[in-house]
């Protein structure tokens, strides 16, 4: 009399092993297909550089210091102004400016100490100096364009030289007391 094989025991069978192996290969294969597909859904670096908003933590910027960054391929200056710089900017008679704008029009209410402007001279697009230690800030405690002699004040307004307009203010908003979103 032949004995029947007992398949109800707790010992794994060859069939169990093949099922687990097949399932594992299937899961790895599905993941291998999904990872590139999901990766294609995210914007590439070129799209991000073309204008995706960027967030910036202002905490590391010391009072009186400015930093440079790029958004949409354009240079941006972000400056943490001193009380003296803010007071000087607010004291200017707007009627004497070539491109009249008050300091309040160029900053966000409640966050006047931070100035955010494009970092290219409005004359011929040079990069004004005044961000790094030791760089000349011009006659008005702001920026100085050494190429053609334009002087900007601490609010980024043109005060002297051939530049026709103030340094433009990019679109930005505060998302917290010390965080901004540009774009």
SVG drawing of the C-alpha trace seen along z (x, -y; Angstrom):
<svg xmlns="http://www.w3.org/2000/svg" viewBox="-4 -117 41 119">
<polyline fill="none" stroke="black" stroke-width="0.4" points="0.0,0.0 1.4,-3.4 1.7,-6.1 0.2,-9.5 2.3,-12.6 1.0,-14.8 0.7,-18.5 -1.2,-19.8 1.9,-19.8 3.8,-22.9 6.9,-22.2 7.2,-24.6 6.9,-22.9 8.6,-23.5 5.3,-25.1 5.4,-27.6 9.0,-28.6 8.1,-29.1 5.1,-31.3 7.1,-33.5 9.9,-33.9 7.5,-34.7 5.7,-37.3 9.1,-38.9 10.2,-39.1 6.8,-40.6 7.1,-43.3 10.6,-44.2 9.5,-44.4 6.5,-46.6 8.7,-48.9 11.3,-49.1 8.5,-50.2 6.8,-52.7 10.0,-54.5 10.8,-56.0 7.1,-56.7 6.8,-58.7 10.1,-60.4 8.7,-61.7 5.8,-63.4 8.1,-65.7 9.3,-68.9 12.9,-68.8 15.6,-71.2 15.0,-73.4 11.4,-73.9 12.3,-74.7 14.9,-77.1 12.4,-78.7 10.3,-80.0 9.2,-77.7 8.8,-79.6 11.7,-79.3 11.6,-79.5 14.3,-81.2 14.9,-81.2 16.1,-84.7 17.3,-83.6 21.0,-83.2 21.2,-86.7 22.7,-88.9 21.6,-92.5 23.4,-94.7 24.2,-91.7 22.9,-90.9 22.9,-87.6 22.7,-86.8 20.6,-84.1 19.1,-83.2 15.4,-82.9 14.3,-82.4 17.9,-82.9 18.0,-86.4 20.1,-87.6 18.2,-88.6 19.6,-90.6 18.1,-89.9 19.2,-92.4 18.6,-92.5 18.8,-96.2 19.9,-98.0 17.7,-100.5 20.0,-103.3 19.5,-102.1 15.7,-101.9 15.5,-105.3 17.6,-106.9 15.4,-105.3 12.2,-106.5 13.6,-110.0 14.1,-110.6 11.9,-113.2 10.3,-111.0 9.8,-114.1 13.6,-114.3 13.8,-110.8 14.1,-110.0 11.9,-106.9 9.7,-108.0 8.8,-105.2 8.5,-105.2 10.4,-102.7 7.0,-101.3 6.2,-100.6 9.4,-98.5 9.1,-96.4 6.4,-94.4 4.5,-95.9 5.8,-94.6 9.0,-93.3 10.7,-96.5 14.1,-95.3 14.2,-92.9 14.6,-94.3 14.3,-91.9 15.3,-93.3 16.6,-92.1 20.4,-92.5 21.1,-94.1 21.6,-97.7 18.8,-99.2 21.2,-101.0 22.9,-98.2 22.4,-95.2 25.7,-95.2 25.8,-93.8 26.1,-96.5 28.4,-96.2 27.4,-96.6 26.6,-93.1 29.9,-91.7 32.1,-93.0 34.5,-95.6 32.5,-96.3 31.6,-100.0 28.0,-100.8 28.0,-104.1 27.1,-107.5 23.7,-106.4 24.6,-103.3 23.0,-101.0 24.6,-99.7 27.1,-101.1 27.5,-100.1 31.2,-100.5 30.7,-100.1 28.9,-103.4 28.6,-105.0 25.0,-104.4 24.3,-104.8 21.3,-103.1 20.2,-103.7 19.4,-101.1 15.9,-100.8 17.3,-100.0 16.2,-103.3 18.3,-105.1 19.9,-108.2 22.7,-109.1 24.2,-108.0 22.8,-106.9 20.4,-104.2 16.8,-105.3 14.9,-103.1 15.0,-101.7 16.2,-98.1 12.9,-96.2 11.2,-94.2 10.4,-90.6 7.1,-89.0 7.6,-87.6 5.6,-87.0 6.4,-86.2 5.2,-82.7 6.5,-83.2 8.3,-85.9 11.7,-84.9 10.7,-82.9 9.9,-84.2 8.6,-82.6 9.9,-84.3 7.7,-83.8"/>
</svg>
